[in-house]
Amino acid sequence: QAIVSSSVAIINEFHSRCIANLAWAVSKVAFHDVPLLAALAASARTRLEEFSPQEMWNTVWAMAAICWKDPPLLESIAARAKSMISEFA
């Protein structure tokens, strides 16, 4: 729990890769901490322009793996992916 609290406190300082990797790690261990997931989603939405296609994919995969629903984040990722579709090839 101390790691979660520390992460939530500084998550806005994370680079896009760190956000995506933390989302992936949380999903791999099926860790459903609502404050952490909310902080991840909020941080991802504000930094989405920095995300690579792989980082977006990792984040969406993580969300699906643990049935984590954040419609504003998914809508933002979908719009961003659509705008950079040529980079996914």
Buried (B, 14 or more C-beta within 10 A) or exposed (E): EEEBEEBBEEBEEBEBBBBBBBBBEBBEEEEEBEEBBBBBBBBBBEBBEEBEBEBBBBBBEBBEBBEBEBEEBBEBBEEBBEEBEEEEE
